[in-house]
Amino acid sequence: MVKAARKYNRIVQAGTQRRSDTGLMEAVEYIRQGNLGKIRVVYGIVYVERGSIGKVDGPQPIPQTVDYDLWCGPAPKTPLMRKSLHYDWHWVWPTGDGDFGNNGIHFIDVCRWFIGADKLAPRVMSIGGRFGYIDDGETPNTQIVFLDYEPAPIIFEVRGLTRAKGDPAMDEFRGTRDGAVVQCEGGYFVGGWAYDNDGKKIRQFKTTEGSGHHQNFIKAVRSRKIEDLNAEILEGHLSSALCHMGNISHRLGKEGSRDGIMEAIKGNKEMVDSFDRLQEHLLVNGVDVKATPRILGPSLTMDPQIERFVGQLSEQANGLVSRVYREPFVVPEDV
């Protein structure tokens, strides 16, 4: 899409609306000016309840109102093996990428915006699983993804289970269930506020959640200047690719014990903290990790210049970067 936009001189905007949030624009500039010191780590948070999608014992009927061939598009046209055709496509790999790619794209983009990363992360690792229920879903409902940017990494946390078994409320991290937490040397930013390290409010930024995004697109269409776009398609590509990188690590992962995972992340105190909090989350939800195990994804190395994995497991990882398109729904290599 980026290559096509450049070749044909088109104005193409990504739907990461928070790039048009005027309050966030002010916050990004405030952080980059060093008002809270250097950024140490940025957290992306998506804690949204996702219940089981159930389990079927055979192919399900396709709604008569649906052209299933068109609905599948480039994905394999296989029998429907879940109760609901619509929406639950998010939770199976041929058509979805879990909540990291569903809701996570909006907040991973904010994380990347704060640190000013204009390329893919050089390393990625996932820890997660589909915890607490056995159903026809495939994607993790709970996940930690580490993106090894320097000097400040991104740690993304996804949770689909509630705060505790029998408790309908969701967890929070630094007061947010969905957003970015920017931890700096002298304080942190979350939810429209800058705080000092004791949690005292320093400054408010009136966030708008991206109102004005459509107007921004129309402005750029009229001006024909891609620099007028708040979320140009390259930004959408990079942030989407980070979600796919995390999921590729998960898909190449293996069942891991608590001790094995701690060994893999030792020396990274932020990841250890995230994993400790994840463990407590599973405990209070009564999750049996023997029935729904933890999956430790490998640490994969990315060459940001060519946007391909290199080194250990690179062949398997690059095999998941794209798909074999089902004809005639083929995206051409030559745009």
C-alpha positions in Angstrom: 0.0 0.0 0.0 2.9 2.4 0.8 4.6 1.6 -2.5 1.3 2.1 -4.5 0.5 5.3 -2.7 4.0 6.7 -3.6 3.9 5.4 -7.2 0.5 6.9 -8.0 0.8 10.0 -5.8 -2.3 9.2 -3.8 -3.3 10.6 -0.4 -3.7 7.5 1.8 -4.6 7.8 5.5 -4.5 5.1 8.1 -7.3 4.7 10.6 -5.2 5.3 13.7 -7.3 8.2 14.8 -5.4 9.2 17.8 -2.7 10.8 15.6 -5.3 13.5 15.2 -5.8 13.9 18.9 -4.7 17.5 19.6 -4.2 16.7 23.3 -1.9 13.8 22.5 0.0 16.0 20.0 0.7 18.4 22.9 1.7 15.5 25.2 4.1 14.0 22.6 5.8 17.3 22.2 5.9 17.8 26.0 7.6 14.5 26.5 10.0 14.9 23.7 11.1 18.3 25.1 12.3 16.4 28.1 9.9 17.8 30.7 9.8 14.4 32.5 13.3 13.4 31.6 14.3 10.6 29.2 11.7 8.0 28.3 12.6 4.7 30.0 9.8 2.4 28.7 6.4 2.8 27.1 3.5 0.5 27.9 0.5 -0.2 25.6 -2.5 -1.5 27.5 -5.6 -3.2 26.1 -7.7 -4.8 28.9 -11.0 -5.7 27.3 -13.2 -8.6 28.3 -13.4 -11.4 25.7 -15.4 -14.4 26.7 -15.3 -17.8 25.2 -16.7 -18.2 21.6 -17.8 -21.7 22.4 -16.9 -25.0 20.7 -18.7 -26.8 17.9 -18.5 -30.4 16.9 -18.8 -29.9 13.1 -19.2 -27.4 10.3 -21.8 -24.7 10.9 -24.3 -23.3 8.3 -23.4 -20.1 6.5 -26.0 -17.4 6.8 -28.1 -17.3 3.5 -27.5 -13.5 3.3 -23.7 -14.0 3.0 -21.7 -14.6 -0.2 -19.2 -16.8 1.6 -16.7 -16.9 -1.2 -16.5 -13.1 -1.2 -16.5 -13.0 2.6 -13.4 -15.2 2.8 -11.6 -13.2 0.1 -7.9 -14.1 0.1 -8.3 -16.4 3.2 -8.8 -20.1 2.7 -12.4 -21.0 2.0 -12.9 -23.7 4.6 -16.0 -24.9 6.5 -17.1 -22.6 9.2 -15.9 -24.2 12.5 -17.2 -21.7 15.0 -20.7 -20.7 16.2 -20.6 -17.1 14.8 -19.3 -16.2 11.4 -19.2 -12.5 12.1 -16.9 -10.7 14.6 -15.4 -14.0 16.0 -13.3 -14.0 12.9 -10.9 -11.9 15.0 -10.0 -14.9 17.1 -8.8 -17.3 14.4 -5.6 -16.9 12.4 -6.8 -17.2 8.8 -8.9 -14.0 9.2 -7.8 -12.3 12.5 -4.9 -11.4 14.8 -6.4 -11.3 18.3 -6.9 -8.2 20.3 -3.3 -7.2 19.9 -4.1 -6.5 16.2 -7.7 -5.6 16.8 -7.6 -2.9 19.5 -3.8 -3.0 20.0 -3.0 -1.3 16.7 -4.5 2.0 17.9 -2.3 2.1 21.1 0.9 0.5 19.7 0.7 3.4 17.2 0.6 5.9 20.1 3.5 4.1 21.8 5.6 4.3 18.7 4.6 8.0 18.2 5.9 8.9 21.7 9.3 7.3 21.2 9.6 8.6 17.6 10.3 5.2 16.1 10.2 5.4 12.3 11.2 1.8 11.6 10.3 -1.7 12.9 11.7 -2.9 16.2 14.9 -4.9 15.8 13.7 -7.6 18.2 10.4 -9.0 19.4 9.2 -11.6 21.9 5.7 -12.7 23.0 4.4 -14.4 26.2 0.8 -15.3 26.3 -1.9 -17.9 25.8 -5.6 -18.5 25.3 -6.2 -18.8 29.1 -9.3 -19.9 31.1 -11.4 -21.6 28.4 -11.1 -24.2 25.7 -13.0 -23.1 22.6 -12.7 -22.7 18.8 -10.6 -19.6 19.1 -6.9 -19.7 18.3 -5.5 -16.3 19.1 -4.2 -15.4 22.6 -6.7 -13.7 24.9 -3.8 -12.6 27.2 -0.4 -11.5 25.9 2.7 -9.6 26.7 4.7 -8.4 23.7 8.2 -6.9 24.1 9.5 -4.7 21.3 13.1 -4.0 21.8 13.4 -0.4 20.6 16.4 1.6 21.9 16.8 3.5 24.1 13.2 3.0 25.2 11.4 -0.3 24.5 7.6 -0.9 24.1 5.9 -3.5 26.3 2.3 -4.2 25.2 -0.1 -6.0 27.5 -3.4 -7.6 26.4 -5.9 -9.1 28.8 -9.3 -10.6 27.9 -10.2 -12.0 31.3 -11.8 -9.9 34.0 -10.1 -8.6 37.1 -10.8 -11.8 39.0 -13.1 -14.8 38.8 -16.7 -13.7 39.5 -15.7 -10.0 39.2 -17.1 -8.3 36.1 -14.7 -5.4 36.3 -11.5 -5.2 34.3 -7.9 -4.7 35.5 -6.2 -1.4 35.3 -2.6 -0.4 34.9 -1.7 3.1 36.2 -5.4 4.0 36.0 -6.0 2.9 32.4 -7.7 -0.1 30.7 -6.8 1.0 27.2 -4.1 3.4 26.4 -0.4 4.2 26.5 1.7 4.7 29.6 4.9 6.6 29.0 7.4 6.1 31.9 10.1 8.7 32.0 13.0 9.3 34.5 11.1 12.0 36.3 7.5 10.9 36.0 5.0 9.4 33.6 2.1 10.2 31.2 -1.2 8.3 31.1 -4.8 9.2 30.3 -4.3 12.8 29.4 -2.2 13.7 32.5 1.5 14.0 33.3 2.4 12.8 36.8 5.6 12.8 38.8 6.9 9.5 40.1 4.9 9.8 43.3 1.7 10.0 41.3 1.1 13.7 41.7 -0.5 15.4 38.8 1.7 17.9 37.0 -0.2 18.9 33.8 -3.3 18.0 31.9 -3.6 17.5 28.2 -7.2 17.6 26.9 -7.4 14.5 24.7 -10.0 14.2 22.0 -9.5 10.5 21.0 -9.0 11.6 17.4 -11.9 13.9 16.5 -10.9 15.7 13.3 -9.3 12.7 11.6 -11.7 12.8 8.7 -11.2 16.5 8.3 -7.5 16.0 8.3 -7.8 13.5 5.4 -10.0 15.9 3.4 -7.4 18.7 4.0 -4.6 16.5 2.6 -6.7 15.5 -0.4 -7.2 19.1 -1.2 -3.6 20.1 -0.6 -2.1 17.0 -2.3 0.6 17.1 0.5 1.2 13.8 2.3 2.9 15.7 5.1 -0.5 17.2 5.9 -1.7 13.8 7.0 -1.5 13.0 10.7 -1.6 9.3 10.1 0.0 8.7 6.6 -0.2 5.1 5.3 3.5 4.5 6.2 2.6 5.1 9.9 -0.3 2.6 9.6 2.0 0.1 8.0 4.7 0.3 10.6 2.3 0.0 13.6 0.3 -2.8 12.0 3.6 -4.7 11.3 4.5 -4.5 15.0 1.3 -6.3 15.9 2.0 -9.0 13.3 5.6 -9.3 14.7 4.3 -10.0 18.2 1.8 -12.5 16.9 4.5 -14.3 14.8 6.6 -14.8 17.9 3.5 -16.2 19.6 2.7 -18.6 16.8 6.2 -19.9 16.7 6.2 -20.3 20.5 6.1 -23.4 22.7 4.6 -24.2 26.0 6.6 -22.6 28.8 6.8 -23.1 32.5 6.9 -20.2 34.9 10.5 -20.8 35.7 11.4 -21.2 32.0 9.8 -17.9 31.2 11.5 -16.1 34.1 14.8 -17.5 32.8 14.1 -16.1 29.4 13.3 -12.6 30.7 15.7 -12.3 33.6 17.6 -9.1 33.6 14.7 -7.2 32.1 13.0 -5.8 35.3 10.1 -4.3 33.4 9.3 -7.6 31.7 9.7 -9.4 34.9 7.2 -7.0 36.5 4.7 -7.5 33.6 5.0 -11.2 33.9 4.6 -11.2 37.7 1.4 -9.2 37.3 0.2 -11.6 34.6 0.8 -14.5 36.9 -1.2 -12.9 39.6 -4.0 -12.1 37.1 -4.2 -15.8 36.1 -4.1 -16.9 39.7 -7.1 -14.7 40.8 -9.0 -15.9 37.7 -8.4 -19.6 38.7 -6.7 -20.4 35.4 -5.4 -24.0 35.1 -2.2 -23.5 33.0 -2.1 -27.2 32.4 -5.4 -27.1 30.5 -4.6 -23.7 28.8 -0.9 -23.3 28.9 1.5 -20.4 28.8 3.2 -20.0 25.4 6.7 -18.5 25.3 7.5 -17.1 21.9 11.1 -17.0 20.7 13.0 -13.8 20.6 13.0 -12.9 16.9 15.4 -10.5 15.1 14.1 -8.1 12.5 16.2 -6.3 9.9 14.3 -2.9 9.9 15.8 -1.9 6.6 14.4 -4.8 4.5 11.6 -5.6 6.9 12.4 -9.3 7.1 13.3 -11.5 10.0 17.0 -12.7 10.1 18.9 -15.2 12.2 17.3 -17.9 14.3 13.9 -19.1 13.1 13.9 -16.5 10.4 12.7 -18.8 7.7 9.6 -19.9 9.7 9.0 -16.3 10.8 9.2 -14.9 7.3 6.8 -17.6 6.2 4.2 -15.9 8.4 4.8 -12.4 7.2 2.3 -12.8 4.4 -0.1 -15.5 3.2 -0.7 -17.6 0.1 -3.6 -15.6 -1.4 -6.6 -17.5 -2.7 -7.4 -16.7 -6.3 -8.8 -14.4 -7.5 -8.2 -12.4 -4.4 -4.5 -11.9 -5.0 -2.6 -8.8 -3.9 0.0 -8.2 -6.7 3.6 -8.0 -6.0 4.2 -5.4 -8.6 2.0 -2.3 -7.9 
